[in-house]
């Protein structure tokens, strides 16, 4: 997926959900999270209202779409993976079920 396409898809999803004031960026986030050590596909910066998609994995469309859905769920509900976040993620995935595979 191109960076421009990832930005457009994320922005369209945010708009569809009525989430305003957020921006979408594509940046090289590095390979691993310095906190968890896990691969870093994207992140959200809640205070700045930014969703960031990593340039390192844009070549995998399915992974990029899963990242878009995951980070958008954070924008819906700024909960770090608790039960409310899992509900928000499930709701966002219903808008694009093929990306949840």
C-alpha positions, 0 to 999 in steps of 0.5 A: 500500500502506498503511503498516500493510500494508507493516509487516505484510508485512515482519514476516511475511516476516521471521518466515517466514525465522526472522529475529528481533529486527528491527523494521519502520518506515515513515518519510519517508526523503527523496527521494534517498540523500545517499550515492548520489543514487539514489531512496531506497525503503527502508533497513536499519539493521543495528546497530539491526536495523531495516528502514525503508520510505519513505512517499514510495513507498507508493502503488506496491505493486509498488515497495514489495514490491520494497523489502521483499524487498530490505531483507529480504535485507539482514536475511538477510545484512548484505552490501552488494550483493556476491555473497552479498547477490545470492544472499540476494535471489534466495532471498527473491524466490522466496518472492514471485516476482510482486514481483520483476517 
